[in-house]
Amino acid sequence: MMKISMLHTGGTVASFYDEKKGGVSSKYSPKDILKLYPEIKQIANIDSRLIGNMWSQDMNFKHYNLIAKEVEKEVKKGVEGIIITHGTDTLHYTSAALAFILENCPIPVILLGAQRSSDRGSSDAKLNLICACQFIANSKFQGVAICMHASTSDDACLILPPTKTRKIHSTRRDAFKAINSKPIARVTLQGNVGFIEKHNKSSTKQLKLKLIKENIKIGILKSHPNMFAEQILFYKNYDGLIIEAMGLGNLPTTKLDKNTQENEKILEALKKLSKKIPIILTLQTIFGRLNLNVYSNQRQYQEIGLLGHQTDTLTETAFIKLAWLLSNYKKEEIPKLINKNFRGEISSRTSLDFLDYVYS
């Protein structure tokens, strides 16, 4: 059987209800999980070990680098696939980080989590684990992906792209969906794998780590009515900023009358800050593509150096990508590189085909 390493980082998938604390605690050990789901031993030769027992909301860039280094160790051992168990709250941040860090990854690295703790009858942990094992054993996939429930039923999981996936529901077992992109594949409990999208295989089997600088500071700001210039300038000591813009990429920057004088100050603040750090615009709308050519105010954004035009990169992925770019390339290269599609984070064209999988 194939050799698969299961690396555990904690989260709900490794949790149970703790009567003393009155809530769910991340406590299961690697051996406990193998005992809970003995079926996976019939699919592959599983080596299960712990990286850490933590909630994903507590993770940071140090953890992404740590996980990447642990993946590198397993690749050097000659394993044929890796499963990473993870909390769901920031699972898509970690998948994006690993996708960028692990350059030319020669084997499948599949992240998964659970919306409900493993001691509950309605837990999604079992199916997610089994399907991840089945996918690795029955495909020749290379690279990073996410494996989570395809629907609320316990019959199949979707293999989702690491840089185009979001958690769009707080409790549903099929909370993770590919955004502006189709899933990579669908895999059943029995091990039937159906690829939905083609995936690019690595041109070389030599894995290279491009780590993220652990002290780098990237901010995320959501644009909204009644903004103030000081909100922009708050990030003057940061290394980069992601701003979720409205609509096609709008910000409150137009002075129309005496009631909109602050908007003019916001534009000046953006102009000042963009000379110091890269500012990337993303969309609040989730679906669609940023277009800064439609309105005259948006053309101003391009003139003052705001970046992201014609991209559909998700906010979470843009956050990770900017940190990764600043860690591995010169700052002067960012305006050009932010529009380069490194890991499938930018769709080549806008299509609505993926919606069939979001609303299935």
ROVEXTOR-430783 format. One record per residue (C-alpha): residue in one letter; y, z negated, x negated. Coordinates in steps of 0.001 Angstrom, whole numbers, plus 500000, padded with zeros to 6 digits. Each point is the difference from the previous one (the first is absolute). Layout:
residues N
AYZX...
This chain:
residues 360
M500000500000500000M503637500454498997K501733497196498151I503005498698501924S502261497158498911M501626497941502732L503177498290498833H501388497310502282T503659499032500283G499778497874503173G501620500665503354T498567499767503502V496854501908499000A499081496972497849S501085497389502541F498705497640502626Y501463497537502470D500761496691498308E499869497136502508K501739497581497624K502985502293499491G499981501384503524G500169503619498881V498271502749498071S499470499381496272S499003502456497300K496977498209498567Y496917502236499915S498526500608496563P498589503367498855K496475498654500501D500873498811503518I501136503478500992L496789501582498706K498009497463502040L502079500740503098Y499396503747499758P496576500560498380E499916503559501406I502183501266497183K497259499179497479Q497916502740501611I502731502556499275A500858499272496382N499484497645497093I502927497633500546D501599497801497361S502474497681501702R502615497936498178L503284498214500633I503437500989498717G501834497474502161N500056498408503442M503474500659501348W501879501282503007S501379503478499422Q503554498998500959D500047497880496833M499195502897497664N502435501608497580F500076502602497211K498086497655497685H497055500065502397Y500028503811500229N499774500230496213L497267497350499942I497899501870502566A500518503286498137K498791498421496759E496925498618501783V499288503494501368E500271501371496469K497418497449498819E497561501112502685V500516503682499206K499215499290496351K496799498249501102G498913503242501625V500039499006503667E500028502860502497G502345498464502536I502252497003500615I500803498151503209I503030497693500080T500200497478502838H503612499179500836G502268498444502597T501305502519502523D503708499064500045T500795501798496740L496816502031499559H501975503256500124Y502375498786497262T497056499252497707S498256503289500771A503188501893499092A500443497949496830L496437500644498850A500286503693500852F502983500305497644I498718497660497280L496445501408499772E500635503467498604N496956502322499975C497773497445501703P496453501436499638I498270497945502718P500775498867503570V502099496838500249I499961498971503653L502196497234501375L499144498276503247G500922496945501994A499360498415503371Q502257499232502926R497713497193501137S498277497413497827S496398500582499015D498688497020502000R501140501528503328G497693502120502125S502763502595500380S500667500235496265D500495503482498622A498931498930496503K496356501048500342L500652503601501046N502761500447497442L497753498767497183I496976502038501046C502019503183500517A501694499610496626C496585499717498349Q498686502967501982F502988502128499062I499597499310496303A496238500604500162N500219503208502045S503017501792498574K501342501155496659F503473498633500592Q502235499083497080G503078497823500129V501498497295502197A499648499779503795I499945497519502889C497036499421502337M500761498457503409H498869500338503629A500439503448501571S500335498477503482T499459496678501733S496274500780500178D497504499057497304D498663503484499328A502088501577497226C502767499521497452L502669502310498672I500565500555496311L503771500025499734P502376501381497330P501383497214497775T503642501131500036K500258501254503612T498594497066501970R501672497179501927K498918496986501979I501496500788503400H498568497161502113S499861496264499371T496543499277501445R498047503147500943R496975500761497868D501135503625499668A503474498933498859F500098502266496944K500993503619500553A500873502952497797I503680500915500516N501165503629499692S496542500686498612K496415500210501215P497290497532498977I497875501050497048A496667499527501777R498092498305502793V496895498001499132T497489498485502404L497964496831499824Q496920502145499290G501669501704497036N501071503341501453V503118501144498131G502248502696501434F502955501059497866I503155500738501983E502300500861497114K499290501406496564H500616497645497134N500894500913496448K497459498919497427S501120498739496617S500161502672497326T498680497528497452K497776496932500120Q502209498081497586L501768497289501967K503529499150498915L502000497012501215K503720500439500648L500938496438500874I503054498739501868K502454497800498119E499518496584501511N503640498884499869I501444503134501586K502124499383503117I499938502497502877G501667499213503307I499329501271503527L502906500118502453K499702501073503635S503135501711501277H501275498772503363P503142499834502153N502759497645498874M499202500221496299F502316498810497232A500710501361496520E498995496674498448Q496423500629501169I499882503044497727L501684498296497065F497575497073500232Y497573502186498049K502338500617497058N497729498017497673Y496825501739501153D498270502897498255G499720502159503123L500450500005503776I498156501523502945I502097500422503154E498313500750503320A502416502405501649M500369500806503704G498905503265501601L499758502861497498G501637497826497348N503225498546501379L501965496947498900P503131498410501541T502456501581497559T502499501941502159K503413498549500824L500829501127503531D502665497523501119K501311496492499343N496645498581501087T498056501860497305Q502047499196496896E497064498149498431N498015503229499991E502366501475497441K499419496950497806I496240500456500345L500272503571498727E502049498822497027A497457497265499299L497191502566500031K501973502252497665K500596497114497603L496435498710500058S498354503434499672K501739500425496639K498218496886498780I496526500128501567P497878502593501843I500322499760503787I497193501627501994L500291500735503715T496951499809502259L499595500218503765Q499865497223502590T498334502380502434I496580499825498258F499152503605500923G501993502972498715R501874501106496894L503351499061498494N502536502837500228L503431499459498491N501263503511500724V500489499674503761Y503142497865500318S503144500051497887N499801496270499243Q496491500534498616R501273502666497632Q502359497326498660Y496958497870499186Q498607502748497809E503373500416498267I500178496303499078G496408499976498738L497853498556502790L496438501270499578G497050500892502230H501160503242501639Q497116502007501537T497411497269499381D497818498177502497T499001497159497695L499295496748501835T502348497099499258E497232497858498517T498807502861497807A503549500859498892F500444496355498985I496871500134497836K500731503491498680L503519499115498856A498730496895498193W497268502100498367L502390502772498971L502486497559498480S497112498377498120N498652503219498489Y502870502493499791K503623500109498958K502572499023502613E501709503386499595E496808501729501173I499798498172503345P502115502465502073K497557502778499151L496784497965500033I500609498294503355N499369503361501702K496911500752497921N496728499495501845F497954497857497609R497318498465502247G500267501733503369E502980497862501029I502010503057501114S498532502395502567S500306503672499087R500981500871503560T500834498256503263S497154500134502504L499042498047503106D496237500439499550F499654496463498678L501130498526503332D496547500702501457Y498677497313497670V502849497547500630Y499612500004503769S496219500467500179
